């Protein structure tokens, strides 16, 4: 009988640790997605500012077109939105 109760205790401890590890993994994933979303959003805003202001960017003496900044900003904004949507669709951390 003592072995059976010991096995139950061990299985409960394993369950608690597995739940904790999964919670930590989910929260780390959320943190990385939020960080990526913020970085993409800041870069998108910088491209928008560049598009709205008359700043000229030169690479090897050639001017970079404003359409490049606009399209880059749009792609970065979409990536940012995608990261935030992914965070919202993740399972909430279960606290038992």
C-alpha positions as a Python dict, from the first residue, in 0.01 Angstrom:
ca = {
    (1, 'X'): (0, 0, 0),
    (2, 'X'): (291, 233, 74),
    (3, 'X'): (429, 175, -276),
    (4, 'X'): (96, 268, -433),
    (5, 'X'): (73, 596, -240),
    (6, 'X'): (438, 670, -322),
    (7, 'X'): (364, 619, -692),
    (8, 'X'): (68, 856, -664),
    (9, 'X'): (286, 1120, -499),
    (10, 'X'): (552, 1081, -769),
    (11, 'X'): (292, 1110, -1045),
    (12, 'X'): (148, 1424, -883),
    (13, 'X'): (497, 1578, -857),
    (14, 'X'): (565, 1494, -1223),
    (15, 'X'): (234, 1651, -1325),
    (16, 'X'): (312, 1970, -1131),
    (17, 'X'): (659, 2002, -1283),
    (18, 'X'): (535, 1933, -1637),
    (19, 'X'): (263, 2197, -1593),
    (20, 'X'): (519, 2448, -1462),
    (21, 'X'): (756, 2378, -1753),
    (22, 'X'): (477, 2420, -2009),
    (23, 'X'): (371, 2747, -1840),
    (24, 'X'): (727, 2877, -1854),
    (25, 'X'): (758, 2776, -2221),
    (26, 'X'): (432, 2951, -2310),
    (27, 'X'): (528, 3268, -2125),
    (28, 'X'): (872, 3271, -2293),
    (29, 'X'): (703, 3231, -2631),
    (30, 'X'): (467, 3518, -2550),
    (31, 'X'): (757, 3739, -2443),
    (32, 'X'): (949, 3667, -2762),
    (33, 'X'): (644, 3729, -2983),
    (34, 'X'): (564, 4056, -2806),
    (35, 'X'): (927, 4169, -2835),
    (36, 'X'): (931, 4085, -3206),
    (37, 'X'): (602, 4267, -3257),
    (38, 'X'): (733, 4579, -3085),
    (39, 'X'): (1057, 4576, -3286),
    (40, 'X'): (868, 4531, -3614),
    (41, 'X'): (627, 4810, -3515),
    (42, 'X'): (913, 5051, -3434),
    (43, 'X'): (1080, 4975, -3765),
    (44, 'X'): (750, 5024, -3948),
    (45, 'X'): (705, 5363, -3778),
    (46, 'X'): (1061, 5461, -3876),
    (47, 'X'): (984, 5377, -4239),
    (48, 'X'): (662, 5577, -4217),
    (49, 'X'): (851, 5876, -4077),
    (50, 'X'): (1108, 5843, -4355),
    (51, 'X'): (827, 5828, -4611),
    (52, 'X'): (657, 6139, -4468),
    (53, 'X'): (973, 6346, -4426),
    (54, 'X'): (1190, 6464, -4713),
    (55, 'X'): (1496, 6266, -4598),
    (56, 'X'): (1700, 6117, -4880),
    (57, 'X'): (1886, 5791, -4823),
    (58, 'X'): (2190, 5720, -5039),
    (59, 'X'): (2345, 5380, -5097),
    (60, 'X'): (2663, 5384, -5309),
    (61, 'X'): (2564, 5726, -5436),
    (62, 'X'): (2219, 5613, -5551),
    (63, 'X'): (1905, 5744, -5387),
    (64, 'X'): (1667, 5484, -5240),
    (65, 'X'): (1315, 5530, -5372),
    (66, 'X'): (1036, 5629, -5135),
    (67, 'X'): (831, 5335, -5261),
    (68, 'X'): (1094, 5104, -5110),
    (69, 'X'): (1040, 5266, -4769),
    (70, 'X'): (665, 5249, -4809),
    (71, 'X'): (664, 4883, -4909),
    (72, 'X'): (918, 4794, -4636),
    (73, 'X'): (709, 4977, -4378),
    (74, 'X'): (396, 4796, -4490),
    (75, 'X'): (567, 4456, -4468),
    (76, 'X'): (705, 4539, -4123),
    (77, 'X'): (363, 4658, -4004),
    (78, 'X'): (204, 4335, -4125),
    (79, 'X'): (471, 4131, -3947),
    (80, 'X'): (406, 4327, -3628),
    (81, 'X'): (32, 4268, -3651),
    (82, 'X'): (96, 3899, -3715),
    (83, 'X'): (309, 3871, -3400),
    (84, 'X'): (41, 4035, -3183),
    (85, 'X'): (-232, 3815, -3333),
    (86, 'X'): (-19, 3508, -3257),
    (87, 'X'): (12, 3620, -2893),
    (88, 'X'): (-363, 3665, -2862),
    (89, 'X'): (-433, 3321, -3008),
    (90, 'X'): (-200, 3145, -2765),
    (91, 'X'): (-348, 2955, -2474),
    (92, 'X'): (-364, 3159, -2156),
    (93, 'X'): (-138, 3044, -1875),
    (94, 'X'): (-333, 2805, -1658),
    (95, 'X'): (-284, 2866, -1287),
    (96, 'X'): (-390, 2562, -1090),
}
